[in-house]
Amino acid sequence: MRKYFGTDGIRGRANGVITPDLALRVGQAAGLAFLRGDYRHRVIIGKDTRLSGYMIENALVAGFTSVGMDVLLLGPMPTPAVAMLTRSMRCDLGVMISASHNAYEDNGIKLFGPDGFKLSDDLELEIEALMDSDLSQRLASSATLGRAKRIDSADARYIEFAKRTLPRQLDLEGMRVVVDCANGAGYKVAPAALWELGAEVVSVGVEPNGFNINHEVGSTAPDALISKVRELRADVGIALDGDADRVLIVDEKGQKVDGDQLMGVVARSWQEDGRLTRDGIVATIMSNLGLERFLGGLGLDLVRTAVGDRYVLEHMRAHGFNLGGEQSGHIIMSDYTTTGDGLIAALQLLAVVKRLDKPVSEVCHCFEPLPQILKNVRYKAGKPLLENIVIKAIEAGKERLGANGRLVIRASGTEPVIRVMAEGDNGDLVNSVVDDVVDAVTKAASQVSTGASAQGAA
């Protein structure tokens, strides 16, 4: 059992779960875990635009320098840029301060190893054990404390890296692109990269103030982008999330293109070019059955994993796949990156659009998704999924859907939420099944919460 780390680093309310003391201990523990030789060790730190990023960044710097690690500060920078620069700058460790698509009140700490990949479960457990130990005897001496330095060239390094994922002869001349950066980590680099490639760029969500990250903008709130695309008659809209590791595309008609469609487009293109390293791609249990059927028609497999880009990536690395991702827009292209990268995924899509010389709506809607309903149920305590009323409702739902549908229920790894998803050929049946399961989970959560409150009062 892990105490601090979830499915994507450590995440929670700033000054609630994520406190300066916690960040200090993360810096000390992670630093000690990666002190592996007699040389000056270096850690690179990036962040998104949340107000609490200043507090957490300074606490991490104190932690790392106190155990003798030198710190390189990037400022606001996408998560995939931190992963890339960890490798490029030969650092021992990379850190991203972000809570991704969450509101500004939350924040988090993500760690990358020297290879740019997220840490294994074993390493996270080792760091947790160190965090809870007495670190006072393992601090650096006065003469061996670390130093901190700001890297002013980080933006330019990442922009050039992103551009080089496209063929040199390909540019975006003649394309009008609206990019929504969610007032987050990509607010400088994404518009600049698109402009340098020749696109006419209109930017949305590029005025962060510490509080407005993901607020009515970005990949989780695309209405602003859709309106702007229609207003300007743009060729395409690109929406990133708060740390720019996921993407949502909007076509010239204002229709949303999710990660499933994007993976379908790229998989077909890469298959035609002989670029797929395996005859298939990796996605999660949440990806639409329509994608699976579309890929099957191309002779490609869809391998499913648990929800979370780390699980997708683990399977890709273990079995030699070079394309995978999530319906939410985390797209991993391991030829280029070690994690999801919203900007690079968007550039790969635009490369297909330019090559085919067709509207985004024709290129990107490559299959008709099956009716799919996802609803969330918040809970305060306990484990509602273990209650009999929920177990019976799930069994009944699966039986009703049969072989022509799927029912997926899971607890979120980042917040106290039960996610209920169903899909199938019959939309009315899918709705009914989801409602029945949601009702059962809601009742179970209420009973658990009531019981916990009564016990506390006693």
C-alpha positions as a Markdown table, in Angstrom:
| # | Residue | x | y | z |
|---|---|---|---|---|
| 1 | Met | 0.0 | 0.0 | 0.0 |
| 2 | Arg | 1.3 | 3.4 | -1.0 |
| 3 | Lys | 0.8 | 6.3 | 1.5 |
| 4 | Tyr | 1.6 | 9.3 | -0.6 |
| 5 | Phe | 1.8 | 8.4 | -4.3 |
| 6 | Gly | -1.2 | 7.8 | -6.4 |
| 7 | Thr | -1.6 | 6.8 | -10.1 |
| 8 | Asp | 0.2 | 10.0 | -11.2 |
| 9 | Gly | 2.5 | 11.2 | -8.5 |
| 10 | Ile | 1.4 | 12.9 | -5.3 |
| 11 | Arg | -1.7 | 15.1 | -5.6 |
| 12 | Gly | -4.1 | 16.9 | -3.3 |
| 13 | Arg | -5.3 | 20.3 | -2.0 |
| 14 | Ala | -2.5 | 22.9 | -1.7 |
| 15 | Asn | -1.8 | 23.5 | 2.0 |
| 16 | Gly | -4.1 | 20.6 | 2.8 |
| 17 | Val | -2.3 | 17.5 | 1.4 |
| 18 | Ile | 0.4 | 19.3 | -0.5 |
| 19 | Thr | 2.2 | 21.3 | 2.2 |
| 20 | Pro | 5.7 | 22.9 | 2.3 |
| 21 | Asp | 6.7 | 20.3 | 4.8 |
| 22 | Leu | 5.6 | 17.5 | 2.5 |
| 23 | Ala | 7.4 | 19.0 | -0.5 |
| 24 | Leu | 10.5 | 19.4 | 1.6 |
| 25 | Arg | 10.5 | 15.8 | 2.6 |
| 26 | Val | 9.8 | 14.7 | -1.0 |
| 27 | Gly | 12.9 | 16.7 | -2.1 |
| 28 | Gln | 15.1 | 15.2 | 0.6 |
| 29 | Ala | 13.8 | 11.6 | 0.2 |
| 30 | Ala | 13.9 | 11.6 | -3.6 |
| 31 | Gly | 17.3 | 13.3 | -3.6 |
| 32 | Leu | 18.7 | 10.7 | -1.3 |
| 33 | Ala | 17.2 | 7.9 | -3.4 |
| 34 | Phe | 19.0 | 9.2 | -6.5 |
| 35 | Leu | 22.4 | 10.0 | -4.9 |
| 36 | Arg | 24.2 | 7.2 | -6.7 |
| 37 | Gly | 27.8 | 8.2 | -7.3 |
| 38 | Asp | 30.6 | 10.5 | -6.4 |
| 39 | Tyr | 29.7 | 13.5 | -8.6 |
| 40 | Arg | 27.5 | 16.6 | -8.4 |
| 41 | His | 23.9 | 15.4 | -8.8 |
| 42 | Arg | 21.3 | 17.5 | -10.5 |
| 43 | Val | 17.5 | 17.7 | -10.4 |
| 44 | Ile | 15.4 | 19.7 | -12.8 |
| 45 | Ile | 12.1 | 21.3 | -11.7 |
| 46 | Gly | 9.2 | 22.6 | -13.8 |
| 47 | Lys | 5.8 | 23.7 | -12.8 |
| 48 | Asp | 2.4 | 24.9 | -14.1 |
| 49 | Thr | 0.9 | 28.3 | -13.3 |
| 50 | Arg | -0.9 | 27.6 | -10.0 |
| 51 | Leu | -0.4 | 30.1 | -7.2 |
| 52 | Ser | 0.8 | 27.3 | -4.9 |
| 53 | Gly | 3.6 | 26.5 | -7.3 |
| 54 | Tyr | 5.8 | 29.1 | -5.8 |
| 55 | Met | 5.4 | 27.6 | -2.3 |
| 56 | Ile | 6.0 | 24.1 | -3.4 |
| 57 | Glu | 8.9 | 24.9 | -5.7 |
| 58 | Asn | 10.8 | 26.7 | -2.9 |
| 59 | Ala | 10.2 | 23.8 | -0.5 |
| 60 | Leu | 11.4 | 21.3 | -3.0 |
| 61 | Val | 14.5 | 23.4 | -3.7 |
| 62 | Ala | 15.2 | 23.4 | 0.1 |
| 63 | Gly | 14.8 | 19.7 | 0.3 |
| 64 | Phe | 17.0 | 18.8 | -2.7 |
| 65 | Thr | 19.8 | 21.3 | -1.8 |
| 66 | Ser | 19.8 | 20.1 | 1.8 |
| 67 | Val | 20.9 | 16.6 | 0.7 |
| 68 | Gly | 23.5 | 18.0 | -1.7 |
| 69 | Met | 21.6 | 18.0 | -5.0 |
| 70 | Asp | 22.0 | 21.0 | -7.4 |
| 71 | Val | 18.7 | 22.3 | -8.7 |
| 72 | Leu | 17.9 | 23.6 | -12.2 |
| 73 | Leu | 14.6 | 25.6 | -12.3 |
| 74 | Leu | 12.6 | 25.8 | -15.5 |
| 75 | Gly | 9.6 | 27.9 | -14.4 |
| 76 | Pro | 6.2 | 27.2 | -16.1 |
| 77 | Met | 6.9 | 24.3 | -18.5 |
| 78 | Pro | 4.8 | 21.3 | -19.8 |
| 79 | Thr | 5.1 | 18.0 | -18.1 |
| 80 | Pro | 6.5 | 16.3 | -21.2 |
| 81 | Ala | 9.1 | 19.1 | -21.5 |
| 82 | Val | 10.3 | 18.3 | -18.0 |
| 83 | Ala | 10.7 | 14.7 | -18.9 |
| 84 | Met | 12.5 | 15.5 | -22.1 |
| 85 | Leu | 14.9 | 18.0 | -20.5 |
| 86 | Thr | 15.7 | 15.6 | -17.6 |
| 87 | Arg | 17.3 | 13.4 | -20.2 |
| 88 | Ser | 18.7 | 16.1 | -22.5 |
| 89 | Met | 20.4 | 18.0 | -19.6 |
| 90 | Arg | 21.7 | 14.7 | -18.1 |
| 91 | Cys | 19.9 | 15.2 | -14.8 |
| 92 | Asp | 19.5 | 12.5 | -12.2 |
| 93 | Leu | 15.9 | 13.4 | -11.5 |
| 94 | Gly | 13.1 | 15.4 | -12.9 |
| 95 | Val | 10.2 | 17.0 | -11.0 |
| 96 | Met | 6.9 | 18.5 | -12.3 |
| 97 | Ile | 4.8 | 20.6 | -9.9 |
| 98 | Ser | 1.2 | 20.2 | -11.3 |
| 99 | Ala | -2.2 | 18.8 | -10.6 |
| 100 | Ser | -2.8 | 18.5 | -14.4 |
| 101 | His | -6.5 | 19.2 | -15.2 |
| 102 | Asn | -7.6 | 19.9 | -11.6 |
| 103 | Ala | -8.6 | 23.4 | -10.4 |
| 104 | Tyr | -6.0 | 25.8 | -9.0 |
| 105 | Glu | -6.8 | 24.8 | -5.4 |
| 106 | Asp | -5.0 | 21.5 | -6.0 |
| 107 | Asn | -1.4 | 20.8 | -6.8 |
| 108 | Gly | 0.9 | 17.8 | -7.1 |
| 109 | Ile | 4.4 | 16.5 | -7.5 |
| 110 | Lys | 5.4 | 14.2 | -10.4 |
| 111 | Leu | 8.8 | 12.6 | -10.5 |
| 112 | Phe | 10.9 | 11.4 | -13.5 |
| 113 | Gly | 14.0 | 9.3 | -13.5 |
| 114 | Pro | 17.2 | 10.1 | -15.5 |
| 115 | Asp | 15.7 | 8.3 | -18.5 |
| 116 | Gly | 12.7 | 10.6 | -18.5 |
| 117 | Phe | 10.2 | 8.0 | -17.5 |
| 118 | Lys | 8.0 | 8.1 | -14.5 |
| 119 | Leu | 9.2 | 6.2 | -11.5 |
| 120 | Ser | 8.4 | 2.6 | -10.8 |
| 121 | Asp | 6.2 | 1.5 | -8.0 |
| 122 | Asp | 9.3 | 0.1 | -6.1 |
| 123 | Leu | 11.1 | 3.5 | -6.4 |
| 124 | Glu | 8.0 | 5.3 | -5.2 |
| 125 | Leu | 7.8 | 3.0 | -2.2 |
| 126 | Glu | 11.5 | 3.5 | -1.4 |
| 127 | Ile | 10.9 | 7.3 | -1.5 |
| 128 | Glu | 7.9 | 7.0 | 0.8 |
| 129 | Ala | 9.9 | 5.0 | 3.3 |
| 130 | Leu | 12.6 | 7.6 | 3.3 |
| 131 | Met | 10.0 | 10.4 | 3.8 |
| 132 | Asp | 8.7 | 8.8 | 7.0 |
| 133 | Ser | 12.2 | 8.1 | 8.3 |
| 134 | Asp | 14.5 | 10.4 | 10.3 |
| 135 | Leu | 16.4 | 12.3 | 7.6 |
| 136 | Ser | 18.3 | 14.6 | 9.9 |
| 137 | Gln | 21.3 | 12.4 | 10.0 |
| 138 | Arg | 21.6 | 12.1 | 6.3 |
| 139 | Leu | 21.7 | 15.8 | 5.3 |
| 140 | Ala | 24.7 | 17.2 | 3.4 |
| 141 | Ser | 27.5 | 18.9 | 5.2 |
| 142 | Ser | 27.8 | 22.7 | 5.0 |
| 143 | Ala | 30.4 | 22.4 | 2.3 |
| 144 | Thr | 28.4 | 20.0 | 0.1 |
| 145 | Leu | 25.0 | 21.7 | 0.0 |
| 146 | Gly | 23.4 | 22.0 | -3.4 |
| 147 | Arg | 23.0 | 25.1 | -5.5 |
| 148 | Ala | 20.0 | 26.4 | -7.5 |
| 149 | Lys | 20.0 | 27.9 | -10.9 |
| 150 | Arg | 17.3 | 29.1 | -13.3 |
| 151 | Ile | 17.5 | 27.8 | -16.9 |
| 152 | Asp | 16.4 | 30.7 | -19.2 |
| 153 | Ser | 16.7 | 28.7 | -22.5 |
| 154 | Ala | 14.1 | 26.0 | -21.5 |
| 155 | Asp | 11.3 | 27.3 | -23.7 |
| 156 | Ala | 13.5 | 27.4 | -26.8 |
| 157 | Arg | 14.9 | 24.0 | -26.2 |
| 158 | Tyr | 11.4 | 22.4 | -26.0 |
| 159 | Ile | 10.0 | 24.3 | -28.9 |
| 160 | Glu | 12.8 | 23.1 | -31.1 |
| 161 | Phe | 12.4 | 19.6 | -29.9 |
| 162 | Ala | 8.7 | 19.6 | -30.7 |
| 163 | Lys | 9.3 | 21.0 | -34.2 |
| 164 | Arg | 11.8 | 18.3 | -35.0 |
| 165 | Thr | 9.2 | 15.6 | -34.6 |
| 166 | Leu | 7.8 | 16.7 | -38.0 |
| 167 | Pro | 9.7 | 16.2 | -41.3 |
| 168 | Arg | 11.8 | 19.1 | -42.2 |
| 169 | Gln | 10.0 | 19.8 | -45.4 |
| 170 | Leu | 6.6 | 19.9 | -43.7 |
| 171 | Asp | 5.2 | 23.2 | -42.4 |
| 172 | Leu | 1.8 | 24.6 | -41.4 |
| 173 | Glu | 1.6 | 27.4 | -43.9 |
| 174 | Gly | -1.9 | 28.3 | -44.8 |
| 175 | Met | -3.5 | 26.8 | -41.6 |
| 176 | Arg | -5.4 | 28.9 | -39.2 |
| 177 | Val | -5.0 | 27.3 | -35.8 |
| 178 | Val | -6.7 | 28.3 | -32.5 |
| 179 | Val | -4.8 | 26.9 | -29.5 |
| 180 | Asp | -6.2 | 26.9 | -26.0 |
| 181 | Cys | -3.5 | 26.6 | -23.4 |
| 182 | Ala | -5.8 | 26.3 | -20.4 |
| 183 | Asn | -3.9 | 29.2 | -18.7 |
| 184 | Gly | -1.4 | 26.5 | -17.9 |
| 185 | Ala | 2.1 | 25.3 | -18.4 |
| 186 | Gly | 2.0 | 25.4 | -22.2 |
| 187 | Tyr | 0.9 | 29.0 | -22.5 |
| 188 | Lys | 4.2 | 30.2 | -24.0 |
| 189 | Val | 5.6 | 27.3 | -25.8 |
| 190 | Ala | 2.6 | 25.9 | -27.7 |
| 191 | Pro | 1.6 | 29.1 | -29.6 |
| 192 | Ala | 5.3 | 29.8 | -30.3 |
| 193 | Ala | 5.9 | 26.3 | -31.8 |
| 194 | Leu | 2.8 | 26.5 | -34.0 |
| 195 | Trp | 3.8 | 30.0 | -35.2 |
| 196 | Glu | 7.4 | 29.0 | -36.0 |
| 197 | Leu | 6.0 | 26.1 | -38.1 |
| 198 | Gly | 4.1 | 28.7 | -40.2 |
| 199 | Ala | 0.6 | 28.6 | -38.9 |
| 200 | Glu | -1.6 | 31.6 | -38.4 |
| 201 | Val | -2.1 | 31.3 | -34.6 |
| 202 | Val | -4.9 | 32.6 | -32.4 |
| 203 | Ser | -4.3 | 31.9 | -28.7 |
| 204 | Val | -6.8 | 31.3 | -26.0 |
| 205 | Gly | -6.1 | 30.6 | -22.3 |
| 206 | Val | -2.7 | 32.3 | -22.3 |
| 207 | Glu | -3.2 | 34.8 | -19.5 |
| 208 | Pro | -2.5 | 32.8 | -16.3 |
| 209 | Asn | -2.9 | 34.7 | -13.0 |
| 210 | Gly | -2.4 | 31.8 | -10.5 |
| 211 | Phe | -6.1 | 31.1 | -10.1 |
| 212 | Asn | -7.5 | 30.6 | -13.6 |
| 213 | Ile | -5.7 | 27.4 | -14.7 |
| 214 | Asn | -8.3 | 25.1 | -16.4 |
| 215 | His | -11.1 | 27.5 | -15.5 |
| 216 | Glu | -13.6 | 27.5 | -18.4 |
| 217 | Val | -10.7 | 26.8 | -20.8 |
| 218 | Gly | -8.5 | 23.9 | -21.8 |
| 219 | Ser | -9.2 | 20.3 | -22.8 |
| 220 | Thr | -11.7 | 19.7 | -20.0 |
| 221 | Ala | -13.7 | 22.8 | -20.9 |
| 222 | Pro | -13.6 | 23.2 | -24.7 |
| 223 | Asp | -16.6 | 25.5 | -25.2 |
| 224 | Ala | -14.4 | 28.6 | -25.4 |
| 225 | Leu | -12.3 | 26.9 | -28.1 |
| 226 | Ile | -15.3 | 25.7 | -30.0 |
| 227 | Ser | -16.7 | 29.2 | -30.1 |
| 228 | Lys | -13.5 | 30.7 | -31.3 |
| 229 | Val | -13.0 | 28.1 | -34.0 |
| 230 | Arg | -16.4 | 28.8 | -35.4 |
| 231 | Glu | -16.1 | 32.5 | -35.0 |
| 232 | Leu | -12.8 | 32.7 | -36.9 |
| 233 | Arg | -13.6 | 29.8 | -39.3 |
| 234 | Ala | -10.3 | 28.3 | -38.3 |
| 235 | Asp | -9.0 | 25.1 | -39.8 |
| 236 | Val | -8.5 | 23.4 | -36.4 |
| 237 | Gly | -8.6 | 24.0 | -32.6 |
| 238 | Ile | -6.1 | 22.5 | -30.2 |
| 239 | Ala | -6.9 | 22.4 | -26.4 |
| 240 | Leu | -4.3 | 21.4 | -23.9 |
| 241 | Asp | -4.8 | 20.8 | -20.2 |
| 242 | Gly | -3.1 | 22.5 | -17.3 |
| 243 | Asp | 0.3 | 20.7 | -17.7 |
| 244 | Ala | 0.0 | 20.2 | -21.5 |
| 245 | Asp | 0.3 | 16.4 | -21.4 |
| 246 | Arg | -3.1 | 15.8 | -22.9 |
| 247 | Val | -4.9 | 17.3 | -25.9 |
| 248 | Leu | -8.4 | 17.7 | -27.4 |
| 249 | Ile | -8.9 | 18.6 | -31.0 |
| 250 | Val | -11.8 | 20.6 | -32.5 |
| 251 | Asp | -12.4 | 20.4 | -36.2 |
| 252 | Glu | -13.3 | 23.2 | -38.5 |
| 253 | Lys | -17.0 | 22.6 | -37.8 |
| 254 | Gly | -16.6 | 22.9 | -34.1 |
| 255 | Gln | -16.9 | 19.2 | -33.4 |
| 256 | Lys | -14.7 | 17.6 | -30.7 |
| 257 | Val | -12.2 | 15.0 | -31.5 |
| 258 | Asp | -11.1 | 12.9 | -28.5 |
| 259 | Gly | -8.1 | 10.8 | -27.9 |
| 260 | Asp | -9.7 | 7.7 | -29.3 |
| 261 | Gln | -10.2 | 9.3 | -32.7 |
| 262 | Leu | -6.8 | 10.8 | -32.6 |
| 263 | Met | -5.2 | 7.4 | -31.9 |
| 264 | Gly | -7.2 | 5.9 | -34.8 |
| 265 | Val | -6.0 | 8.6 | -37.2 |
| 266 | Val | -2.3 | 8.3 | -36.2 |
| 267 | Ala | -2.5 | 4.4 | -36.1 |
| 268 | Arg | -3.8 | 4.3 | -39.6 |
| 269 | Ser | -1.3 | 6.8 | -40.9 |
| 270 | Trp | 1.7 | 5.1 | -39.2 |
| 271 | Gln | 0.5 | 1.7 | -40.4 |
| 272 | Glu | 0.5 | 3.0 | -44.0 |
| 273 | Asp | 4.0 | 4.4 | -43.6 |
| 274 | Gly | 5.3 | 1.2 | -41.9 |
| 275 | Arg | 6.0 | 3.1 | -38.7 |
| 276 | Leu | 4.1 | 0.9 | -36.2 |
| 277 | Thr | 6.5 | -1.3 | -34.3 |
| 278 | Arg | 3.7 | -3.7 | -33.5 |
| 279 | Asp | 0.4 | -4.5 | -35.3 |
| 280 | Gly | -1.6 | -2.5 | -32.8 |
| 281 | Ile | -1.7 | 0.1 | -30.2 |
| 282 | Val | -2.2 | 0.3 | -26.4 |
| 283 | Ala | -5.2 | 2.1 | -24.8 |
| 284 | Thr | -7.1 | 1.8 | -21.5 |
| 285 | Ile | -10.3 | 0.1 | -20.5 |
| 286 | Met | -12.1 | 3.4 | -21.1 |
| 287 | Ser | -11.4 | 3.6 | -24.8 |
| 288 | Asn | -14.5 | 3.3 | -27.0 |
| 289 | Leu | -15.4 | -0.1 | -28.5 |
| 290 | Gly | -15.7 | 1.7 | -31.8 |
| 291 | Leu | -12.0 | 2.3 | -31.8 |
| 292 | Glu | -11.4 | -1.4 | -31.2 |
| 293 | Arg | -13.6 | -2.3 | -34.1 |
| 294 | Phe | -12.0 | 0.3 | -36.4 |
| 295 | Leu | -8.5 | -1.0 | -35.7 |
| 296 | Gly | -9.7 | -4.5 | -36.2 |
| 297 | Gly | -10.8 | -3.6 | -39.7 |
| 298 | Leu | -7.2 | -2.5 | -40.4 |
| 299 | Gly | -5.8 | -5.7 | -39.0 |
| 300 | Leu | -4.6 | -4.0 | -35.9 |
| 301 | Asp | -5.1 | -4.9 | -32.2 |
| 302 | Leu | -6.2 | -2.7 | -29.4 |
| 303 | Val | -4.6 | -3.8 | -26.2 |
| 304 | Arg | -6.3 | -2.5 | -23.0 |
| 305 | Thr | -4.7 | -1.6 | -19.7 |
| 306 | Ala | -5.9 | -0.1 | -16.4 |
| 307 | Val | -6.7 | 3.6 | -16.5 |
| 308 | Gly | -3.6 | 5.9 | -16.3 |
| 309 | Asp | -1.0 | 6.8 | -18.8 |
| 310 | Arg | 1.7 | 5.1 | -16.7 |
| 311 | Tyr | 0.0 | 1.7 | -17.2 |
| 312 | Val | -0.3 | 2.4 | -20.9 |
| 313 | Leu | 3.4 | 3.3 | -21.1 |
| 314 | Glu | 4.5 | 0.3 | -19.0 |
| 315 | His | 2.7 | -2.1 | -21.4 |
| 316 | Met | 4.1 | -0.3 | -24.4 |
| 317 | Arg | 7.7 | -0.6 | -23.1 |
| 318 | Ala | 7.3 | -4.2 | -22.0 |
| 319 | His | 5.8 | -5.3 | -25.4 |
| 320 | Gly | 7.4 | -3.1 | -27.9 |
| 321 | Phe | 4.5 | -0.8 | -28.9 |
| 322 | Asn | 5.3 | 2.8 | -30.0 |
| 323 | Leu | 1.7 | 4.2 | -30.0 |
| 324 | Gly | -0.8 | 4.3 | -27.1 |
| 325 | Gly | -2.8 | 6.6 | -25.0 |
| 326 | Glu | -6.1 | 7.4 | -23.3 |
| 327 | Gln | -9.5 | 8.6 | -24.5 |
| 328 | Ser | -8.9 | 11.8 | -22.4 |
| 329 | Gly | -6.1 | 12.8 | -24.8 |
| 330 | His | -3.0 | 11.5 | -23.2 |
| 331 | Ile | -1.3 | 10.3 | -26.3 |
| 332 | Ile | 2.1 | 8.6 | -26.0 |
| 333 | Met | 4.4 | 8.3 | -29.0 |
| 334 | Ser | 7.5 | 6.6 | -27.7 |
| 335 | Asp | 9.5 | 7.4 | -30.9 |
| 336 | Tyr | 9.6 | 10.9 | -29.5 |
| 337 | Thr | 8.5 | 11.1 | -25.9 |
| 338 | Thr | 8.5 | 9.2 | -22.6 |
| 339 | Thr | 5.1 | 10.5 | -21.5 |
| 340 | Gly | 2.0 | 12.0 | -22.9 |
| 341 | Asp | 2.6 | 15.2 | -24.9 |
| 342 | Gly | -0.4 | 17.3 | -26.0 |
| 343 | Leu | 1.6 | 19.5 | -28.4 |
| 344 | Ile | 3.4 | 16.7 | -30.2 |
| 345 | Ala | 0.3 | 14.7 | -30.5 |
| 346 | Ala | -1.4 | 17.7 | -32.1 |
| 347 | Leu | 1.5 | 18.2 | -34.5 |
| 348 | Gln | 1.4 | 14.6 | -35.6 |
| 349 | Leu | -2.3 | 15.0 | -36.4 |
| 350 | Leu | -1.7 | 18.2 | -38.3 |
| 351 | Ala | 1.0 | 16.3 | -40.3 |
| 352 | Val | -1.6 | 13.8 | -41.5 |
| 353 | Val | -4.0 | 16.6 | -42.3 |
| 354 | Lys | -1.4 | 18.4 | -44.4 |
| 355 | Arg | -0.4 | 15.3 | -46.2 |
| 356 | Leu | -3.9 | 14.3 | -47.1 |
| 357 | Asp | -4.9 | 17.9 | -47.9 |
| 358 | Lys | -8.4 | 17.3 | -46.4 |
| 359 | Pro | -10.4 | 19.1 | -43.7 |
| 360 | Val | -9.8 | 18.0 | -40.2 |
| 361 | Ser | -13.5 | 16.8 | -40.0 |
| 362 | Glu | -12.8 | 14.3 | -42.8 |
| 363 | Val | -9.5 | 13.1 | -41.4 |
| 364 | Cys | -10.4 | 12.8 | -37.8 |
| 365 | His | -13.8 | 11.2 | -37.6 |
| 366 | Cys | -12.5 | 7.8 | -38.8 |
| 367 | Phe | -15.1 | 5.7 | -36.9 |
| 368 | Glu | -18.5 | 6.2 | -35.3 |
| 369 | Pro | -18.2 | 5.8 | -31.5 |
| 370 | Leu | -20.6 | 3.6 | -29.8 |
| 371 | Pro | -23.0 | 5.3 | -27.3 |
| 372 | Gln | -20.9 | 5.7 | -24.2 |
| 373 | Ile | -22.0 | 7.2 | -20.9 |
| 374 | Leu | -19.6 | 8.2 | -18.1 |
| 375 | Lys | -20.9 | 9.5 | -14.7 |
| 376 | Asn | -19.0 | 10.3 | -11.5 |
| 377 | Val | -20.2 | 9.7 | -7.9 |
| 378 | Arg | -18.3 | 11.5 | -5.1 |
| 379 | Tyr | -18.0 | 9.9 | -1.7 |
| 380 | Lys | -16.6 | 10.9 | 1.6 |
| 381 | Ala | -15.4 | 7.7 | 3.3 |
| 382 | Gly | -15.2 | 4.0 | 3.0 |
| 383 | Lys | -15.1 | 1.8 | -0.1 |
| 384 | Pro | -18.6 | 1.9 | -1.7 |
| 385 | Leu | -17.5 | -0.6 | -4.5 |
| 386 | Leu | -17.3 | -3.3 | -1.9 |
| 387 | Glu | -20.9 | -2.9 | -0.7 |
| 388 | Asn | -23.3 | -5.7 | -1.7 |
| 389 | Ile | -25.8 | -3.3 | -3.3 |
| 390 | Val | -23.1 | -2.1 | -5.7 |
| 391 | Ile | -21.8 | -5.6 | -6.5 |
| 392 | Lys | -25.3 | -6.8 | -7.4 |
| 393 | Ala | -26.0 | -3.7 | -9.5 |
| 394 | Ile | -22.7 | -4.3 | -11.5 |
| 395 | Glu | -23.5 | -7.9 | -12.1 |
| 396 | Ala | -27.0 | -7.1 | -13.3 |
| 397 | Gly | -25.7 | -4.4 | -15.6 |
| 398 | Lys | -23.1 | -6.6 | -17.2 |
| 399 | Glu | -25.7 | -9.3 | -17.8 |
| 400 | Arg | -28.1 | -6.8 | -19.4 |
| 401 | Leu | -25.3 | -5.4 | -21.8 |
| 402 | Gly | -24.2 | -8.9 | -22.7 |
| 403 | Ala | -21.6 | -9.4 | -25.5 |
| 404 | Asn | -22.6 | -6.2 | -27.3 |
| 405 | Gly | -21.4 | -3.8 | -24.6 |
| 406 | Arg | -19.0 | -3.1 | -21.7 |
| 407 | Leu | -19.4 | -1.8 | -18.2 |
| 408 | Val | -16.4 | -0.3 | -16.4 |
| 409 | Ile | -16.6 | 0.9 | -12.8 |
| 410 | Arg | -13.5 | 2.2 | -11.0 |
| 411 | Ala | -12.3 | 4.4 | -8.2 |
| 412 | Ser | -10.3 | 7.4 | -9.3 |
| 413 | Gly | -6.7 | 7.4 | -8.4 |
| 414 | Thr | -6.5 | 11.2 | -7.9 |
| 415 | Glu | -9.8 | 12.2 | -6.1 |
| 416 | Pro | -12.6 | 10.6 | -4.0 |
| 417 | Val | -14.8 | 9.7 | -7.0 |
| 418 | Ile | -16.3 | 6.5 | -8.4 |
| 419 | Arg | -16.4 | 6.5 | -12.2 |
| 420 | Val | -19.2 | 4.5 | -13.9 |
| 421 | Met | -18.9 | 4.0 | -17.6 |
| 422 | Ala | -20.9 | 1.8 | -20.0 |
| 423 | Glu | -21.1 | 1.5 | -23.7 |
| 424 | Gly | -23.0 | -0.6 | -26.2 |
| 425 | Asp | -24.9 | -0.6 | -29.5 |
| 426 | Asn | -28.2 | 0.3 | -27.7 |
| 427 | Gly | -28.0 | 3.8 | -26.3 |
| 428 | Asp | -31.1 | 3.6 | -24.2 |
| 429 | Leu | -29.9 | 0.4 | -22.6 |
| 430 | Val | -26.5 | 2.0 | -21.8 |
| 431 | Asn | -28.2 | 4.9 | -20.1 |
| 432 | Ser | -30.4 | 2.7 | -18.0 |
| 433 | Val | -27.5 | 0.5 | -16.9 |
| 434 | Val | -25.4 | 3.5 | -15.9 |
| 435 | Asp | -28.2 | 5.1 | -14.0 |
| 436 | Asp | -28.9 | 1.8 | -12.0 |
| 437 | Val | -25.2 | 1.5 | -11.0 |
| 438 | Val | -24.9 | 5.2 | -10.1 |
| 439 | Asp | -28.0 | 4.9 | -7.9 |
| 440 | Ala | -26.5 | 1.9 | -6.1 |
| 441 | Val | -23.1 | 3.6 | -5.6 |
| 442 | Thr | -24.8 | 6.8 | -4.4 |
| 443 | Lys | -26.8 | 4.8 | -1.8 |
| 444 | Ala | -23.8 | 2.8 | -0.7 |
| 445 | Ala | -21.6 | 6.0 | -0.4 |
| 446 | Ser | -24.4 | 7.6 | 1.6 |
| 447 | Gln | -24.6 | 4.7 | 4.0 |
| 448 | Val | -20.9 | 4.5 | 4.5 |
| 449 | Ser | -20.6 | 8.2 | 5.1 |
| 450 | Thr | -23.5 | 8.1 | 7.6 |
| 451 | Gly | -22.0 | 5.2 | 9.4 |
| 452 | Ala | -18.6 | 6.9 | 9.6 |
| 453 | Ser | -20.2 | 10.1 | 10.9 |
| 454 | Ala | -22.1 | 8.2 | 13.6 |
| 455 | Gln | -19.0 | 6.3 | 14.6 |
| 456 | Gly | -17.1 | 9.6 | 14.9 |
| 457 | Ala | -19.8 | 11.2 | 17.0 |
| 458 | Ala | -19.8 | 8.2 | 19.3 |
